[in-house]
Amino acid sequence: ELMESRRMLFDAFYIAILSERYRGHSLPVALVLALLKGAWSNLVALTTGRPTSSTLYIARKVRV
């Protein structure tokens, strides 16, 4: 049984950091770009009702 689902807001920042580092940016540049892109991603998700980059589903086992 699905109890609830939660948005993982910090995951957008983590994914953005990994992406920017993969693109070859230095860590300071990657952090700044990730901050901007992660914030933009979360802002779009929160204002439009679209899902965030990751969702945590909390379930419990149903006893029969």
PDB file of N, H, CA, C and O in Angstrom:
ATOM      1  N   GLU A   1       0.851  -1.179   0.000  1.00  0.00           N
ATOM      2  CA  GLU A   1       0.000   0.000   0.000  1.00  0.00           C
ATOM      3  C   GLU A   1       0.896   1.241   0.000  1.00  0.00           C
ATOM      4  O   GLU A   1       1.826   1.356   0.798  1.00  0.00           O
ATOM      5  N   LEU A   2       0.602   2.136  -0.884  1.00  0.00           N
ATOM      6  H   LEU A   2      -0.154   2.043  -1.532  1.00  0.00           H
ATOM      7  CA  LEU A   2       1.370   3.375  -0.974  1.00  0.00           C
ATOM      8  C   LEU A   2       0.906   4.328   0.117  1.00  0.00           C
ATOM      9  O   LEU A   2      -0.263   4.710   0.172  1.00  0.00           O
ATOM     10  N   MET A   3       1.840   4.705   0.984  1.00  0.00           N
ATOM     11  H   MET A   3       2.790   4.395   0.939  1.00  0.00           H
ATOM     12  CA  MET A   3       1.515   5.613   2.083  1.00  0.00           C
ATOM     13  C   MET A   3       1.609   7.071   1.627  1.00  0.00           C
ATOM     14  O   MET A   3       0.697   7.863   1.865  1.00  0.00           O
ATOM     15  N   GLU A   4       2.712   7.414   0.976  1.00  0.00           N
ATOM     16  H   GLU A   4       3.453   6.770   0.784  1.00  0.00           H
ATOM     17  CA  GLU A   4       2.900   8.776   0.493  1.00  0.00           C
ATOM     18  C   GLU A   4       4.064   8.802  -0.492  1.00  0.00           C
ATOM     19  O   GLU A   4       4.830   7.845  -0.608  1.00  0.00           O
ATOM     20  N   SER A   5       4.171   9.907  -1.186  1.00  0.00           N
ATOM     21  H   SER A   5       3.548  10.684  -1.092  1.00  0.00           H
ATOM     22  CA  SER A   5       5.324  10.132  -2.055  1.00  0.00           C
ATOM     23  C   SER A   5       5.889  11.503  -1.717  1.00  0.00           C
ATOM     24  O   SER A   5       5.149  12.443  -1.429  1.00  0.00           O
ATOM     25  N   ARG A   6       7.206  11.598  -1.758  1.00  0.00           N
ATOM     26  H   ARG A   6       7.807  10.834  -1.992  1.00  0.00           H
ATOM     27  CA  ARG A   6       7.887  12.848  -1.404  1.00  0.00           C
ATOM     28  C   ARG A   6       8.819  13.250  -2.534  1.00  0.00           C
ATOM     29  O   ARG A   6       9.460  12.412  -3.168  1.00  0.00           O
ATOM     30  N   ARG A   7       8.876  14.540  -2.764  1.00  0.00           N
ATOM     31  H   ARG A   7       8.355  15.221  -2.248  1.00  0.00           H
ATOM     32  CA  ARG A   7       9.802  15.067  -3.762  1.00  0.00           C
ATOM     33  C   ARG A   7      11.200  15.120  -3.163  1.00  0.00           C
ATOM     34  O   ARG A   7      11.379  15.523  -2.014  1.00  0.00           O
ATOM     35  N   MET A   8      12.174  14.715  -3.942  1.00  0.00           N
ATOM     36  H   MET A   8      12.029  14.388  -4.876  1.00  0.00           H
ATOM     37  CA  MET A   8      13.565  14.772  -3.494  1.00  0.00           C
ATOM     38  C   MET A   8      14.203  16.010  -4.123  1.00  0.00           C
ATOM     39  O   MET A   8      14.828  15.925  -5.181  1.00  0.00           O
ATOM     40  N   LEU A   9      14.042  17.152  -3.469  1.00  0.00           N
ATOM     41  H   LEU A   9      13.535  17.220  -2.610  1.00  0.00           H
ATOM     42  CA  LEU A   9      14.449  18.432  -4.031  1.00  0.00           C
ATOM     43  C   LEU A   9      15.957  18.556  -4.218  1.00  0.00           C
ATOM     44  O   LEU A   9      16.404  19.187  -5.176  1.00  0.00           O
ATOM     45  N   PHE A  10      16.745  17.970  -3.330  1.00  0.00           N
ATOM     46  H   PHE A  10      16.382  17.458  -2.552  1.00  0.00           H
ATOM     47  CA  PHE A  10      18.198  18.114  -3.422  1.00  0.00           C
ATOM     48  C   PHE A  10      18.805  17.241  -4.517  1.00  0.00           C
ATOM     49  O   PHE A  10      19.958  17.439  -4.901  1.00  0.00           O
ATOM     50  N   ASP A  11      18.040  16.282  -5.017  1.00  0.00           N
ATOM     51  H   ASP A  11      17.104  16.121  -4.705  1.00  0.00           H
ATOM     52  CA  ASP A  11      18.556  15.394  -6.054  1.00  0.00           C
ATOM     53  C   ASP A  11      18.845  16.149  -7.352  1.00  0.00           C
ATOM     54  O   ASP A  11      19.773  15.788  -8.077  1.00  0.00           O
ATOM     55  N   ALA A  12      18.078  17.174  -7.650  1.00  0.00           N
ATOM     56  H   ALA A  12      17.325  17.466  -7.060  1.00  0.00           H
ATOM     57  CA  ALA A  12      18.312  17.964  -8.867  1.00  0.00           C
ATOM     58  C   ALA A  12      19.690  18.616  -8.827  1.00  0.00           C
ATOM     59  O   ALA A  12      20.377  18.682  -9.846  1.00  0.00           O
ATOM     60  N   PHE A  13      20.093  19.096  -7.657  1.00  0.00           N
ATOM     61  H   PHE A  13      19.534  19.043  -6.829  1.00  0.00           H
ATOM     62  CA  PHE A  13      21.405  19.724  -7.519  1.00  0.00           C
ATOM     63  C   PHE A  13      22.523  18.692  -7.698  1.00  0.00           C
ATOM     64  O   PHE A  13      23.527  18.963  -8.356  1.00  0.00           O
ATOM     65  N   TYR A  14      22.341  17.511  -7.110  1.00  0.00           N
ATOM     66  H   TYR A  14      21.525  17.291  -6.575  1.00  0.00           H
ATOM     67  CA  TYR A  14      23.347  16.455  -7.214  1.00  0.00           C
ATOM     68  C   TYR A  14      23.516  16.002  -8.669  1.00  0.00           C
ATOM     69  O   TYR A  14      24.640  15.857  -9.150  1.00  0.00           O
ATOM     70  N   ILE A  15      22.410  15.781  -9.354  1.00  0.00           N
ATOM     71  H   ILE A  15      21.498  15.899  -8.963  1.00  0.00           H
ATOM     72  CA  ILE A  15      22.470  15.363 -10.755  1.00  0.00           C
ATOM     73  C   ILE A  15      23.132  16.439 -11.605  1.00  0.00           C
ATOM     74  O   ILE A  15      23.910  16.132 -12.508  1.00  0.00           O
ATOM     75  N   ALA A  16      22.822  17.700 -11.317  1.00  0.00           N
ATOM     76  H   ALA A  16      22.190  17.949 -10.583  1.00  0.00           H
ATOM     77  CA  ALA A  16      23.413  18.805 -12.075  1.00  0.00           C
ATOM     78  C   ALA A  16      24.924  18.885 -11.851  1.00  0.00           C
ATOM     79  O   ALA A  16      25.674  19.151 -12.791  1.00  0.00           O
ATOM     80  N   ILE A  17      25.377  18.657 -10.618  1.00  0.00           N
ATOM     81  H   ILE A  17      24.769  18.440  -9.855  1.00  0.00           H
ATOM     82  CA  ILE A  17      26.822  18.658 -10.338  1.00  0.00           C
ATOM     83  C   ILE A  17      27.512  17.551 -11.131  1.00  0.00           C
ATOM     84  O   ILE A  17      28.546  17.783 -11.757  1.00  0.00           O
ATOM     85  N   LEU A  18      26.942  16.354 -11.102  1.00  0.00           N
ATOM     86  H   LEU A  18      26.102  16.166 -10.593  1.00  0.00           H
ATOM     87  CA  LEU A  18      27.532  15.243 -11.851  1.00  0.00           C
ATOM     88  C   LEU A  18      27.585  15.557 -13.344  1.00  0.00           C
ATOM     89  O   LEU A  18      28.583  15.273 -14.007  1.00  0.00           O
ATOM     90  N   SER A  19      26.521  16.137 -13.865  1.00  0.00           N
ATOM     91  H   SER A  19      25.711  16.367 -13.327  1.00  0.00           H
ATOM     92  CA  SER A  19      26.476  16.466 -15.294  1.00  0.00           C
ATOM     93  C   SER A  19      27.520  17.510 -15.666  1.00  0.00           C
ATOM     94  O   SER A  19      28.191  17.382 -16.690  1.00  0.00           O
ATOM     95  N   GLU A  20      27.658  18.536 -14.845  1.00  0.00           N
ATOM     96  H   GLU A  20      27.112  18.641 -14.014  1.00  0.00           H
ATOM     97  CA  GLU A  20      28.617  19.602 -15.147  1.00  0.00           C
ATOM     98  C   GLU A  20      30.057  19.110 -15.028  1.00  0.00           C
ATOM     99  O   GLU A  20      30.919  19.525 -15.803  1.00  0.00           O
ATOM    100  N   ARG A  21      30.321  18.237 -14.072  1.00  0.00           N
ATOM    101  H   ARG A  21      29.621  17.900 -13.442  1.00  0.00           H
ATOM    102  CA  ARG A  21      31.666  17.666 -13.946  1.00  0.00           C
ATOM    103  C   ARG A  21      31.967  16.766 -15.146  1.00  0.00           C
ATOM    104  O   ARG A  21      33.088  16.759 -15.653  1.00  0.00           O
ATOM    105  N   TYR A  22      30.966  16.010 -15.597  1.00  0.00           N
ATOM    106  H   TYR A  22      30.055  16.016 -15.185  1.00  0.00           H
ATOM    107  CA  TYR A  22      31.142  15.146 -16.762  1.00  0.00           C
ATOM    108  C   TYR A  22      31.427  15.972 -18.013  1.00  0.00           C
ATOM    109  O   TYR A  22      32.163  15.532 -18.896  1.00  0.00           O
ATOM    110  N   ARG A  23      30.853  17.153 -18.087  1.00  0.00           N
ATOM    111  H   ARG A  23      30.255  17.511 -17.369  1.00  0.00           H
ATOM    112  CA  ARG A  23      31.085  18.046 -19.224  1.00  0.00           C
ATOM    113  C   ARG A  23      32.478  18.659 -19.193  1.00  0.00           C
ATOM    114  O   ARG A  23      32.887  19.306 -20.157  1.00  0.00           O
ATOM    115  N   GLY A  24      33.213  18.466 -18.099  1.00  0.00           N
ATOM    116  H   GLY A  24      32.881  17.940 -17.316  1.00  0.00           H
ATOM    117  CA  GLY A  24      34.590  18.926 -18.032  1.00  0.00           C
ATOM    118  C   GLY A  24      34.805  20.223 -17.282  1.00  0.00           C
ATOM    119  O   GLY A  24      35.912  20.761 -17.289  1.00  0.00           O
ATOM    120  N   HIS A  25      33.769  20.737 -16.633  1.00  0.00           N
ATOM    121  H   HIS A  25      32.870  20.299 -16.627  1.00  0.00           H
ATOM    122  CA  HIS A  25      33.930  21.974 -15.870  1.00  0.00           C
ATOM    123  C   HIS A  25      34.690  21.703 -14.569  1.00  0.00           C
ATOM    124  O   HIS A  25      34.593  20.618 -13.994  1.00  0.00           O
ATOM    125  N   SER A  26      35.439  22.698 -14.120  1.00  0.00           N
ATOM    126  H   SER A  26      35.517  23.579 -14.587  1.00  0.00           H
ATOM    127  CA  SER A  26      36.120  22.577 -12.829  1.00  0.00           C
ATOM    128  C   SER A  26      35.066  22.571 -11.723  1.00  0.00           C
ATOM    129  O   SER A  26      33.923  22.969 -11.949  1.00  0.00           O
ATOM    130  N   LEU A  27      35.448  22.122 -10.537  1.00  0.00           N
ATOM    131  H   LEU A  27      36.376  21.798 -10.354  1.00  0.00           H
ATOM    132  CA  LEU A  27      34.485  21.994  -9.446  1.00  0.00           C
ATOM    133  C   LEU A  27      33.803  23.314  -9.088  1.00  0.00           C
ATOM    134  O   LEU A  27      32.580  23.333  -8.949  1.00  0.00           O
ATOM    135  N   PRO A  28      34.537  24.422  -8.933  1.00  0.00           N
ATOM    136  CA  PRO A  28      33.836  25.675  -8.602  1.00  0.00           C
ATOM    137  C   PRO A  28      32.817  26.091  -9.669  1.00  0.00           C
ATOM    138  O   PRO A  28      31.717  26.536  -9.341  1.00  0.00           O
ATOM    139  N   VAL A  29      33.183  25.948 -10.925  1.00  0.00           N
ATOM    140  H   VAL A  29      34.076  25.587 -11.191  1.00  0.00           H
ATOM    141  CA  VAL A  29      32.255  26.295 -12.012  1.00  0.00           C
ATOM    142  C   VAL A  29      31.071  25.334 -12.012  1.00  0.00           C
ATOM    143  O   VAL A  29      29.927  25.752 -12.189  1.00  0.00           O
ATOM    144  N   ALA A  30      31.346  24.048 -11.815  1.00  0.00           N
ATOM    145  H   ALA A  30      32.276  23.709 -11.672  1.00  0.00           H
ATOM    146  CA  ALA A  30      30.282  23.045 -11.790  1.00  0.00           C
ATOM    147  C   ALA A  30      29.304  23.316 -10.654  1.00  0.00           C
ATOM    148  O   ALA A  30      28.097  23.143 -10.823  1.00  0.00           O
ATOM    149  N   LEU A  31      29.810  23.739  -9.502  1.00  0.00           N
ATOM    150  H   LEU A  31      30.790  23.880  -9.364  1.00  0.00           H
ATOM    151  CA  LEU A  31      28.924  24.024  -8.370  1.00  0.00           C
ATOM    152  C   LEU A  31      28.000  25.201  -8.656  1.00  0.00           C
ATOM    153  O   LEU A  31      26.813  25.153  -8.335  1.00  0.00           O
ATOM    154  N   VAL A  32      28.533  26.241  -9.251  1.00  0.00           N
ATOM    155  H   VAL A  32      29.497  26.280  -9.512  1.00  0.00           H
ATOM    156  CA  VAL A  32      27.707  27.417  -9.568  1.00  0.00           C
ATOM    157  C   VAL A  32      26.646  27.056 -10.607  1.00  0.00           C
ATOM    158  O   VAL A  32      25.472  27.388 -10.443  1.00  0.00           O
ATOM    159  N   LEU A  33      27.062  26.380 -11.668  1.00  0.00           N
ATOM    160  H   LEU A  33      28.016  26.110 -11.801  1.00  0.00           H
ATOM    161  CA  LEU A  33      26.106  25.986 -12.703  1.00  0.00           C
ATOM    162  C   LEU A  33      25.063  25.016 -12.157  1.00  0.00           C
ATOM    163  O   LEU A  33      23.886  25.110 -12.504  1.00  0.00           O
ATOM    164  N   ALA A  34      25.489  24.085 -11.305  1.00  0.00           N
ATOM    165  H   ALA A  34      26.445  24.009 -11.023  1.00  0.00           H
ATOM    166  CA  ALA A  34      24.560  23.122 -10.715  1.00  0.00           C
ATOM    167  C   ALA A  34      23.560  23.815  -9.799  1.00  0.00           C
ATOM    168  O   ALA A  34      22.387  23.443  -9.760  1.00  0.00           O
ATOM    169  N   LEU A  35      24.015  24.809  -9.072  1.00  0.00           N
ATOM    170  H   LEU A  35      24.968  25.112  -9.104  1.00  0.00           H
ATOM    171  CA  LEU A  35      23.108  25.562  -8.204  1.00  0.00           C
ATOM    172  C   LEU A  35      22.019  26.237  -9.037  1.00  0.00           C
ATOM    173  O   LEU A  35      20.841  26.191  -8.684  1.00  0.00           O
ATOM    174  N   LEU A  36      22.417  26.856 -10.130  1.00  0.00           N
ATOM    175  H   LEU A  36      23.375  26.893 -10.417  1.00  0.00           H
ATOM    176  CA  LEU A  36      21.449  27.536 -10.996  1.00  0.00           C
ATOM    177  C   LEU A  36      20.500  26.546 -11.677  1.00  0.00           C
ATOM    178  O   LEU A  36      19.287  26.756 -11.696  1.00  0.00           O
ATOM    179  N   LYS A  37      21.053  25.476 -12.231  1.00  0.00           N
ATOM    180  H   LYS A  37      22.038  25.306 -12.216  1.00  0.00           H
ATOM    181  CA  LYS A  37      20.225  24.512 -12.956  1.00  0.00           C
ATOM    182  C   LYS A  37      19.326  23.708 -12.018  1.00  0.00           C
ATOM    183  O   LYS A  37      18.177  23.420 -12.353  1.00  0.00           O
ATOM    184  N   GLY A  38      19.846  23.343 -10.841  1.00  0.00           N
ATOM    185  H   GLY A  38      20.780  23.577 -10.568  1.00  0.00           H
ATOM    186  CA  GLY A  38      19.035  22.616  -9.871  1.00  0.00           C
ATOM    187  C   GLY A  38      17.894  23.465  -9.346  1.00  0.00           C
ATOM    188  O   GLY A  38      16.772  22.982  -9.199  1.00  0.00           O
ATOM    189  N   ALA A  39      18.178  24.740  -9.062  1.00  0.00           N
ATOM    190  H   ALA A  39      19.090  25.133  -9.182  1.00  0.00           H
ATOM    191  CA  ALA A  39      17.132  25.649  -8.585  1.00  0.00           C
ATOM    192  C   ALA A  39      16.072  25.853  -9.665  1.00  0.00           C
ATOM    193  O   ALA A  39      14.877  25.869  -9.369  1.00  0.00           O
ATOM    194  N   TRP A  40      16.507  26.009 -10.913  1.00  0.00           N
ATOM    195  H   TRP A  40      17.478  25.997 -11.154  1.00  0.00           H
ATOM    196  CA  TRP A  40      15.560  26.183 -12.018  1.00  0.00           C
ATOM    197  C   TRP A  40      14.681  24.938 -12.177  1.00  0.00           C
ATOM    198  O   TRP A  40      13.469  25.053 -12.359  1.00  0.00           O
ATOM    199  N   SER A  41      15.282  23.767 -12.109  1.00  0.00           N
ATOM    200  H   SER A  41      16.267  23.673 -11.961  1.00  0.00           H
ATOM    201  CA  SER A  41      14.537  22.520 -12.245  1.00  0.00           C
ATOM    202  C   SER A  41      13.476  22.394 -11.158  1.00  0.00           C
ATOM    203  O   SER A  41      12.333  22.034 -11.439  1.00  0.00           O
ATOM    204  N   ASN A  42      13.854  22.690  -9.920  1.00  0.00           N
ATOM    205  H   ASN A  42      14.783  22.982  -9.691  1.00  0.00           H
ATOM    206  CA  ASN A  42      12.900  22.602  -8.820  1.00  0.00           C
ATOM    207  C   ASN A  42      11.820  23.668  -8.923  1.00  0.00           C
ATOM    208  O   ASN A  42      10.658  23.401  -8.616  1.00  0.00           O
ATOM    209  N   LEU A  43      12.182  24.859  -9.344  1.00  0.00           N
ATOM    210  H   LEU A  43      13.126  25.076  -9.593  1.00  0.00           H
ATOM    211  CA  LEU A  43      11.205  25.937  -9.494  1.00  0.00           C
ATOM    212  C   LEU A  43      10.158  25.577 -10.544  1.00  0.00           C
ATOM    213  O   LEU A  43       8.963  25.780 -10.332  1.00  0.00           O
ATOM    214  N   VAL A  44      10.603  25.048 -11.661  1.00  0.00           N
ATOM    215  H   VAL A  44      11.574  24.883 -11.834  1.00  0.00           H
ATOM    216  CA  VAL A  44       9.666  24.632 -12.709  1.00  0.00           C
ATOM    217  C   VAL A  44       8.756  23.523 -12.193  1.00  0.00           C
ATOM    218  O   VAL A  44       7.549  23.549 -12.435  1.00  0.00           O
ATOM    219  N   ALA A  45       9.323  22.552 -11.487  1.00  0.00           N
ATOM    220  H   ALA A  45      10.303  22.531 -11.291  1.00  0.00           H
ATOM    221  CA  ALA A  45       8.530  21.435 -10.975  1.00  0.00           C
ATOM    222  C   ALA A  45       7.497  21.905  -9.950  1.00  0.00           C
ATOM    223  O   ALA A  45       6.356  21.445  -9.963  1.00  0.00           O
ATOM    224  N   LEU A  46       7.890  22.804  -9.076  1.00  0.00           N
ATOM    225  H   LEU A  46       8.817  23.178  -9.065  1.00  0.00           H
ATOM    226  CA  LEU A  46       6.973  23.256  -8.028  1.00  0.00           C
ATOM    227  C   LEU A  46       5.884  24.177  -8.559  1.00  0.00           C
ATOM    228  O   LEU A  46       4.761  24.152  -8.056  1.00  0.00           O
ATOM    229  N   THR A  47       6.191  24.987  -9.560  1.00  0.00           N
ATOM    230  H   THR A  47       7.104  25.008  -9.969  1.00  0.00           H
ATOM    231  CA  THR A  47       5.194  25.934 -10.062  1.00  0.00           C
ATOM    232  C   THR A  47       4.249  25.323 -11.094  1.00  0.00           C
ATOM    233  O   THR A  47       3.121  25.791 -11.249  1.00  0.00           O
ATOM    234  N   THR A  48       4.691  24.295 -11.794  1.00  0.00           N
ATOM    235  H   THR A  48       5.608  23.915 -11.668  1.00  0.00           H
ATOM    236  CA  THR A  48       3.841  23.695 -12.828  1.00  0.00           C
ATOM    237  C   THR A  48       3.174  22.404 -12.374  1.00  0.00           C
ATOM    238  O   THR A  48       2.298  21.886 -13.066  1.00  0.00           O
ATOM    239  N   GLY A  49       3.575  21.881 -11.224  1.00  0.00           N
ATOM    240  H   GLY A  49       4.287  22.302 -10.662  1.00  0.00           H
ATOM    241  CA  GLY A  49       3.006  20.626 -10.752  1.00  0.00           C
ATOM    242  C   GLY A  49       3.644  19.397 -11.376  1.00  0.00           C
ATOM    243  O   GLY A  49       3.220  18.271 -11.119  1.00  0.00           O
ATOM    244  N   ARG A  50       4.661  19.615 -12.195  1.00  0.00           N
ATOM    245  H   ARG A  50       5.006  20.531 -12.404  1.00  0.00           H
ATOM    246  CA  ARG A  50       5.366  18.489 -12.801  1.00  0.00           C
ATOM    247  C   ARG A  50       6.210  17.792 -11.736  1.00  0.00           C
ATOM    248  O   ARG A  50       6.542  18.397 -10.717  1.00  0.00           O
ATOM    249  N   PRO A  51       6.557  16.530 -11.963  1.00  0.00           N
ATOM    250  CA  PRO A  51       7.381  15.830 -10.969  1.00  0.00           C
ATOM    251  C   PRO A  51       8.805  16.384 -10.921  1.00  0.00           C
ATOM    252  O   PRO A  51       9.311  16.916 -11.909  1.00  0.00           O
ATOM    253  N   THR A  52       9.433  16.252  -9.767  1.00  0.00           N
ATOM    254  H   THR A  52       9.021  15.819  -8.965  1.00  0.00           H
ATOM    255  CA  THR A  52      10.834  16.645  -9.637  1.00  0.00           C
ATOM    256  C   THR A  52      11.699  15.562 -10.271  1.00  0.00           C
ATOM    257  O   THR A  52      11.186  14.561 -10.773  1.00  0.00           O
ATOM    258  N   SER A  53      13.019  15.769 -10.244  1.00  0.00           N
ATOM    259  H   SER A  53      13.435  16.581  -9.836  1.00  0.00           H
ATOM    260  CA  SER A  53      13.909  14.818 -10.910  1.00  0.00           C
ATOM    261  C   SER A  53      13.837  13.428 -10.288  1.00  0.00           C
ATOM    262  O   SER A  53      14.065  12.433 -10.976  1.00  0.00           O
ATOM    263  N   SER A  54      13.523  13.347  -8.997  1.00  0.00           N
ATOM    264  H   SER A  54      13.337  14.155  -8.439  1.00  0.00           H
ATOM    265  CA  SER A  54      13.387  12.057  -8.318  1.00  0.00           C
ATOM    266  C   SER A  54      12.258  12.138  -7.303  1.00  0.00           C
ATOM    267  O   SER A  54      12.005  13.186  -6.708  1.00  0.00           O
ATOM    268  N   THR A  55      11.590  11.017  -7.123  1.00  0.00           N
ATOM    269  H   THR A  55      11.795  10.166  -7.606  1.00  0.00           H
ATOM    270  CA  THR A  55      10.493  10.935  -6.167  1.00  0.00           C
ATOM    271  C   THR A  55      10.726   9.726  -5.273  1.00  0.00           C
ATOM    272  O   THR A  55      11.106   8.655  -5.746  1.00  0.00           O
ATOM    273  N   LEU A  56      10.496   9.905  -3.986  1.00  0.00           N
ATOM    274  H   LEU A  56      10.188  10.775  -3.602  1.00  0.00           H
ATOM    275  CA  LEU A  56      10.627   8.826  -3.015  1.00  0.00           C
ATOM    276  C   LEU A  56       9.231   8.312  -2.695  1.00  0.00           C
ATOM    277  O   LEU A  56       8.366   9.081  -2.275  1.00  0.00           O
ATOM    278  N   TYR A  57       9.006   7.020  -2.890  1.00  0.00           N
ATOM    279  H   TYR A  57       9.708   6.395  -3.231  1.00  0.00           H
ATOM    280  CA  TYR A  57       7.716   6.414  -2.593  1.00  0.00           C
ATOM    281  C   TYR A  57       7.826   5.640  -1.293  1.00  0.00           C
ATOM    282  O   TYR A  57       8.738   4.831  -1.121  1.00  0.00           O
ATOM    283  N   ILE A  58       6.901   5.885  -0.383  1.00  0.00           N
ATOM    284  H   ILE A  58       6.160   6.542  -0.523  1.00  0.00           H
ATOM    285  CA  ILE A  58       6.894   5.214   0.911  1.00  0.00           C
ATOM    286  C   ILE A  58       5.689   4.277   0.931  1.00  0.00           C
ATOM    287  O   ILE A  58       4.545   4.704   0.776  1.00  0.00           O
ATOM    288  N   ALA A  59       5.974   3.002   1.124  1.00  0.00           N
ATOM    289  H   ALA A  59       6.904   2.655   1.250  1.00  0.00           H
ATOM    290  CA  ALA A  59       4.915   1.993   1.100  1.00  0.00           C
ATOM    291  C   ALA A  59       5.012   1.126   2.346  1.00  0.00           C
ATOM    292  O   ALA A  59       6.042   1.075   3.019  1.00  0.00           O
ATOM    293  N   ARG A  60       3.938   0.465   2.624  1.00  0.00           N
ATOM    294  H   ARG A  60       3.101   0.506   2.078  1.00  0.00           H
ATOM    295  CA  ARG A  60       3.983  -0.511   3.715  1.00  0.00           C
ATOM    296  C   ARG A  60       3.328  -1.794   3.230  1.00  0.00           C
ATOM    297  O   ARG A  60       2.451  -1.792   2.366  1.00  0.00           O
ATOM    298  N   LYS A  61       3.779  -2.861   3.807  1.00  0.00           N
ATOM    299  H   LYS A  61       4.492  -2.862   4.509  1.00  0.00           H
ATOM    300  CA  LYS A  61       3.281  -4.167   3.425  1.00  0.00           C
ATOM    301  C   LYS A  61       1.871  -4.341   3.984  1.00  0.00           C
ATOM    302  O   LYS A  61       1.612  -4.062   5.154  1.00  0.00           O
ATOM    303  N   VAL A  62       0.973  -4.804   3.132  1.00  0.00           N
ATOM    304  H   VAL A  62       1.183  -5.030   2.181  1.00  0.00           H
ATOM    305  CA  VAL A  62      -0.409  -5.013   3.546  1.00  0.00           C
ATOM    306  C   VAL A  62      -0.540  -6.435   4.059  1.00  0.00           C
ATOM    307  O   VAL A  62      -0.170  -7.396   3.386  1.00  0.00           O
ATOM    308  N   ARG A  63      -1.069  -6.545   5.254  1.00  0.00           N
ATOM    309  H   ARG A  63      -1.370  -5.764   5.801  1.00  0.00           H
ATOM    310  CA  ARG A  63      -1.308  -7.885   5.818  1.00  0.00           C
ATOM    311  C   ARG A  63      -2.675  -8.375   5.372  1.00  0.00           C
ATOM    312  O   ARG A  63      -3.660  -7.638   5.376  1.00  0.00           O
ATOM    313  N   VAL A  64      -2.701  -9.643   4.988  1.00  0.00           N
ATOM    314  H   VAL A  64      -1.901 -10.243   4.985  1.00  0.00           H
ATOM    315  CA  VAL A  64      -3.961 -10.212   4.494  1.00  0.00           C
ATOM    316  C   VAL A  64      -4.573 -11.088   5.542  1.00  0.00           C
ATOM    317  O   VAL A  64      -5.640 -11.661   5.322  1.00  0.00           O
TER     318      VAL A  64
END
